[in-house]
Amino acid sequence: MFYFFITMKGMIIITIADEKEILEFFTDVMRQEGYAEENIKFSDSFKAAELLGKYYGMFGDRHQNEVSDVVIVDNIAEKIRKTQS
């Protein structure tokens, strides 16, 4: 998405949507909110949800719960001895 503005001197200034703006737009379309909520079809809402899901990596093999090994360190007795000394 981009917007362009014509200044008083006739110059054209183009601004490009940043990542946050695009994510907000997709979220508004998915929720059927925003400036054109009466024109948003279900298929558009569904597609916006799909694109957001792809952005966040919710589909496919990439979405995995990363679990690391738990290491229990039993050094309580050692710390008690050090504090009593």
MARKE-165214 format. One record per atom (N, C-alpha, C): atom name; x, y, z; residue number from 1. Coordinates in steps of 0.1 Angstrom, whole numbers, plus 5000, padded with zeros to 4 digits. Example, Ala and Ser with C-alpha at 12.3 -4.5 7.8 and 13.67 -1.06 7.14 Angstrom:
+------+------+------+------+-----+
| atom |    X |    Y |    Z |   n |
+------+------+------+------+-----+
|    N | 5132 | 4943 | 5078 |   1 |
|   CA | 5123 | 4955 | 5078 |   1 |
|    C | 5132 | 4967 | 5078 |   1 |
|    N | 5128 | 4978 | 5071 |   2 |
|   CA | 5137 | 4989 | 5071 |   2 |
|    C | 5129 | 5000 | 5079 |   2 |
+------+------+------+------+-----+
//
This chain:
+------+------+------+------+-----+
| atom |    X |    Y |    Z |   n |
+------+------+------+------+-----+
|    N | 5008 | 4988 | 5000 |   1 |
|   CA | 5000 | 5000 | 5000 |   1 |
|    C | 5009 | 5012 | 5000 |   1 |
|    N | 5004 | 5022 | 4993 |   2 |
|   CA | 5011 | 5035 | 4994 |   2 |
|    C | 5001 | 5046 | 4992 |   2 |
|    N | 5005 | 5058 | 4997 |   3 |
|   CA | 4997 | 5069 | 4995 |   3 |
|    C | 5005 | 5080 | 4988 |   3 |
|    N | 4999 | 5088 | 4981 |   4 |
|   CA | 5006 | 5099 | 4975 |   4 |
|    C | 4999 | 5112 | 4977 |   4 |
|    N | 5007 | 5123 | 4979 |   5 |
|   CA | 5001 | 5136 | 4982 |   5 |
|    C | 5007 | 5146 | 4972 |   5 |
|    N | 5000 | 5155 | 4968 |   6 |
|   CA | 5005 | 5166 | 4959 |   6 |
|    C | 5006 | 5179 | 4968 |   6 |
|    N | 5018 | 5184 | 4968 |   7 |
|   CA | 5020 | 5196 | 4976 |   7 |
|    C | 5016 | 5208 | 4969 |   7 |
|    N | 5017 | 5220 | 4976 |   8 |
|   CA | 5013 | 5233 | 4970 |   8 |
|    C | 5021 | 5236 | 4958 |   8 |
|    N | 5034 | 5231 | 4958 |   9 |
|   CA | 5043 | 5234 | 4946 |   9 |
|    C | 5041 | 5224 | 4935 |   9 |
|    N | 5032 | 5214 | 4936 |  10 |
|   CA | 5029 | 5205 | 4926 |  10 |
|    C | 5038 | 5192 | 4927 |  10 |
|    N | 5046 | 5191 | 4937 |  11 |
|   CA | 5054 | 5179 | 4939 |  11 |
|    C | 5046 | 5168 | 4944 |  11 |
|    N | 5049 | 5156 | 4940 |  12 |
|   CA | 5042 | 5144 | 4945 |  12 |
|    C | 5051 | 5137 | 4955 |  12 |
|    N | 5045 | 5135 | 4967 |  13 |
|   CA | 5052 | 5128 | 4977 |  13 |
|    C | 5045 | 5115 | 4979 |  13 |
|    N | 5053 | 5104 | 4979 |  14 |
|   CA | 5047 | 5090 | 4980 |  14 |
|    C | 5052 | 5085 | 4994 |  14 |
|    N | 5042 | 5080 | 5001 |  15 |
|   CA | 5046 | 5074 | 5014 |  15 |
|    C | 5041 | 5059 | 5013 |  15 |
|    N | 5050 | 5050 | 5018 |  16 |
|   CA | 5047 | 5036 | 5018 |  16 |
|    C | 5043 | 5031 | 5032 |  16 |
|    N | 5033 | 5023 | 5032 |  17 |
|   CA | 5028 | 5017 | 5045 |  17 |
|    C | 5039 | 5009 | 5052 |  17 |
|    N | 5040 | 5011 | 5065 |  18 |
|   CA | 5050 | 5003 | 5072 |  18 |
|    C | 5043 | 4990 | 5077 |  18 |
|    N | 5051 | 4981 | 5083 |  19 |
|   CA | 5046 | 4968 | 5087 |  19 |
|    C | 5034 | 4969 | 5097 |  19 |
|    N | 5035 | 4979 | 5106 |  20 |
|   CA | 5025 | 4980 | 5117 |  20 |
|    C | 5012 | 4985 | 5110 |  20 |
|    N | 5012 | 4994 | 5101 |  21 |
|   CA | 5000 | 4998 | 5094 |  21 |
|    C | 4993 | 4987 | 5086 |  21 |
|    N | 5001 | 4979 | 5079 |  22 |
|   CA | 4996 | 4968 | 5072 |  22 |
|    C | 4989 | 4957 | 5081 |  22 |
|    N | 4996 | 4954 | 5092 |  23 |
|   CA | 4990 | 4945 | 5102 |  23 |
|    C | 4977 | 4950 | 5108 |  23 |
|    N | 4977 | 4963 | 5111 |  24 |
|   CA | 4965 | 4969 | 5116 |  24 |
|    C | 4953 | 4969 | 5105 |  24 |
|    N | 4957 | 4971 | 5093 |  25 |
|   CA | 4947 | 4970 | 5082 |  25 |
|    C | 4941 | 4956 | 5081 |  25 |
|    N | 4950 | 4946 | 5081 |  26 |
|   CA | 4945 | 4932 | 5080 |  26 |
|    C | 4936 | 4929 | 5092 |  26 |
|    N | 4940 | 4933 | 5104 |  27 |
|   CA | 4932 | 4931 | 5116 |  27 |
|    C | 4919 | 4937 | 5115 |  27 |
|    N | 4918 | 4949 | 5110 |  28 |
|   CA | 4905 | 4956 | 5108 |  28 |
|    C | 4896 | 4949 | 5098 |  28 |
|    N | 4902 | 4944 | 5088 |  29 |
|   CA | 4894 | 4937 | 5078 |  29 |
|    C | 4890 | 4923 | 5083 |  29 |
|    N | 4898 | 4917 | 5090 |  30 |
|   CA | 4895 | 4904 | 5096 |  30 |
|    C | 4883 | 4905 | 5106 |  30 |
|    N | 4883 | 4916 | 5114 |  31 |
|   CA | 4873 | 4918 | 5124 |  31 |
|    C | 4861 | 4925 | 5118 |  31 |
|    N | 4861 | 4929 | 5105 |  32 |
|   CA | 4851 | 4936 | 5098 |  32 |
|    C | 4848 | 4949 | 5105 |  32 |
|    N | 4859 | 4956 | 5108 |  33 |
|   CA | 4858 | 4969 | 5115 |  33 |
|    C | 4864 | 4980 | 5105 |  33 |
|    N | 4864 | 4992 | 5109 |  34 |
|   CA | 4871 | 5002 | 5102 |  34 |
|    C | 4862 | 5011 | 5093 |  34 |
|    N | 4869 | 5017 | 5084 |  35 |
|   CA | 4862 | 5027 | 5075 |  35 |
|    C | 4853 | 5021 | 5065 |  35 |
|    N | 4854 | 5009 | 5061 |  36 |
|   CA | 4845 | 5003 | 5051 |  36 |
|    C | 4839 | 4990 | 5056 |  36 |
|    N | 4834 | 4990 | 5069 |  37 |
|   CA | 4830 | 4978 | 5074 |  37 |
|    C | 4818 | 4972 | 5067 |  37 |
|    N | 4809 | 4981 | 5061 |  38 |
|   CA | 4798 | 4976 | 5054 |  38 |
|    C | 4801 | 4969 | 5041 |  38 |
|    N | 4813 | 4972 | 5036 |  39 |
|   CA | 4818 | 4966 | 5023 |  39 |
|    C | 4826 | 4954 | 5024 |  39 |
|    N | 4829 | 4949 | 5037 |  40 |
|   CA | 4838 | 4938 | 5039 |  40 |
|    C | 4831 | 4925 | 5038 |  40 |
|    N | 4835 | 4917 | 5028 |  41 |
|   CA | 4828 | 4904 | 5026 |  41 |
|    C | 4835 | 4894 | 5036 |  41 |
|    N | 4828 | 4883 | 5038 |  42 |
|   CA | 4834 | 4872 | 5047 |  42 |
|    C | 4847 | 4867 | 5041 |  42 |
|    N | 4847 | 4865 | 5027 |  43 |
|   CA | 4859 | 4860 | 5021 |  43 |
|    C | 4871 | 4869 | 5023 |  43 |
|    N | 4868 | 4882 | 5023 |  44 |
|   CA | 4879 | 4891 | 5025 |  44 |
|    C | 4884 | 4890 | 5040 |  44 |
|    N | 4875 | 4889 | 5049 |  45 |
|   CA | 4878 | 4888 | 5063 |  45 |
|    C | 4886 | 4875 | 5065 |  45 |
|    N | 4882 | 4864 | 5059 |  46 |
|   CA | 4889 | 4851 | 5060 |  46 |
|    C | 4903 | 4852 | 5055 |  46 |
|    N | 4904 | 4858 | 5043 |  47 |
|   CA | 4918 | 4860 | 5037 |  47 |
|    C | 4927 | 4868 | 5046 |  47 |
|    N | 4922 | 4879 | 5052 |  48 |
|   CA | 4930 | 4887 | 5061 |  48 |
|    C | 4934 | 4879 | 5073 |  48 |
|    N | 4925 | 4870 | 5078 |  49 |
|   CA | 4929 | 4862 | 5089 |  49 |
|    C | 4940 | 4852 | 5085 |  49 |
|    N | 4939 | 4846 | 5073 |  50 |
|   CA | 4949 | 4837 | 5068 |  50 |
|    C | 4962 | 4844 | 5066 |  50 |
|    N | 4962 | 4856 | 5061 |  51 |
|   CA | 4975 | 4863 | 5059 |  51 |
|    C | 4981 | 4867 | 5072 |  51 |
|    N | 4973 | 4870 | 5082 |  52 |
|   CA | 4979 | 4873 | 5096 |  52 |
|    C | 4984 | 4860 | 5102 |  52 |
|    N | 4977 | 4849 | 5100 |  53 |
|   CA | 4982 | 4836 | 5105 |  53 |
|    C | 4996 | 4832 | 5098 |  53 |
|    N | 4997 | 4835 | 5085 |  54 |
|   CA | 5009 | 4832 | 5078 |  54 |
|    C | 5021 | 4841 | 5084 |  54 |
|    N | 5017 | 4854 | 5086 |  55 |
|   CA | 5027 | 4863 | 5091 |  55 |
|    C | 5033 | 4858 | 5105 |  55 |
|    N | 5024 | 4854 | 5113 |  56 |
|   CA | 5028 | 4849 | 5126 |  56 |
|    C | 5033 | 4835 | 5127 |  56 |
|    N | 5033 | 4828 | 5115 |  57 |
|   CA | 5038 | 4814 | 5114 |  57 |
|    C | 5030 | 4804 | 5122 |  57 |
|    N | 5017 | 4806 | 5121 |  58 |
|   CA | 5008 | 4797 | 5128 |  58 |
|    C | 5005 | 4784 | 5120 |  58 |
|    N | 5009 | 4783 | 5108 |  59 |
|   CA | 5005 | 4771 | 5100 |  59 |
|    C | 5018 | 4764 | 5096 |  59 |
|    N | 5017 | 4751 | 5094 |  60 |
|   CA | 5028 | 4743 | 5088 |  60 |
|    C | 5038 | 4739 | 5099 |  60 |
|    N | 5049 | 4734 | 5095 |  61 |
|   CA | 5059 | 4728 | 5103 |  61 |
|    C | 5067 | 4739 | 5111 |  61 |
|    N | 5066 | 4751 | 5107 |  62 |
|   CA | 5074 | 4762 | 5114 |  62 |
|    C | 5068 | 4765 | 5127 |  62 |
|    N | 5055 | 4762 | 5130 |  63 |
|   CA | 5049 | 4765 | 5142 |  63 |
|    C | 5051 | 4753 | 5152 |  63 |
|    N | 5061 | 4754 | 5160 |  64 |
|   CA | 5064 | 4743 | 5169 |  64 |
|    C | 5067 | 4749 | 5183 |  64 |
|    N | 5063 | 4742 | 5193 |  65 |
|   CA | 5065 | 4746 | 5207 |  65 |
|    C | 5080 | 4743 | 5210 |  65 |
|    N | 5087 | 4753 | 5213 |  66 |
|   CA | 5101 | 4751 | 5216 |  66 |
|    C | 5102 | 4748 | 5231 |  66 |
|    N | 5106 | 4736 | 5234 |  67 |
|   CA | 5108 | 4732 | 5248 |  67 |
|    C | 5122 | 4729 | 5250 |  67 |
|    N | 5128 | 4735 | 5260 |  68 |
|   CA | 5142 | 4731 | 5263 |  68 |
|    C | 5143 | 4722 | 5275 |  68 |
|    N | 5154 | 4716 | 5277 |  69 |
|   CA | 5155 | 4707 | 5288 |  69 |
|    C | 5156 | 4715 | 5301 |  69 |
|    N | 5150 | 4709 | 5312 |  70 |
|   CA | 5151 | 4716 | 5325 |  70 |
|    C | 5163 | 4710 | 5332 |  70 |
|    N | 5171 | 4719 | 5337 |  71 |
|   CA | 5183 | 4715 | 5345 |  71 |
|    C | 5181 | 4719 | 5360 |  71 |
|    N | 5181 | 4710 | 5369 |  72 |
|   CA | 5179 | 4712 | 5383 |  72 |
|    C | 5193 | 4712 | 5389 |  72 |
|    N | 5197 | 4723 | 5396 |  73 |
|   CA | 5210 | 4724 | 5402 |  73 |
|    C | 5207 | 4723 | 5417 |  73 |
|    N | 5213 | 4713 | 5423 |  74 |
|   CA | 5211 | 4711 | 5438 |  74 |
|    C | 5223 | 4716 | 5445 |  74 |
|    N | 5224 | 4729 | 5447 |  75 |
|   CA | 5235 | 4734 | 5454 |  75 |
|    C | 5231 | 4742 | 5467 |  75 |
|    N | 5219 | 4738 | 5472 |  76 |
|   CA | 5214 | 4745 | 5484 |  76 |
|    C | 5223 | 4742 | 5496 |  76 |
|    N | 5227 | 4729 | 5498 |  77 |
|   CA | 5235 | 4726 | 5510 |  77 |
|    C | 5248 | 4734 | 5509 |  77 |
|    N | 5254 | 4735 | 5497 |  78 |
|   CA | 5266 | 4743 | 5496 |  78 |
|    C | 5264 | 4757 | 5500 |  78 |
|    N | 5253 | 4763 | 5496 |  79 |
|   CA | 5251 | 4777 | 5499 |  79 |
|    C | 5248 | 4779 | 5514 |  79 |
|    N | 5242 | 4770 | 5520 |  80 |
|   CA | 5239 | 4771 | 5535 |  80 |
|    C | 5253 | 4770 | 5542 |  80 |
|    N | 5262 | 4761 | 5538 |  81 |
|   CA | 5275 | 4760 | 5544 |  81 |
|    C | 5283 | 4773 | 5543 |  81 |
|    N | 5282 | 4779 | 5531 |  82 |
|   CA | 5289 | 4792 | 5528 |  82 |
|    C | 5284 | 4803 | 5537 |  82 |
|    N | 5271 | 4804 | 5539 |  83 |
|   CA | 5265 | 4815 | 5547 |  83 |
|    C | 5268 | 4813 | 5562 |  83 |
|    N | 5269 | 4800 | 5567 |  84 |
|   CA | 5272 | 4798 | 5581 |  84 |
|    C | 5286 | 4800 | 5584 |  84 |
|    N | 5295 | 4800 | 5574 |  85 |
|   CA | 5309 | 4802 | 5577 |  85 |
|    C | 5313 | 4816 | 5580 |  85 |
+------+------+------+------+-----+
//
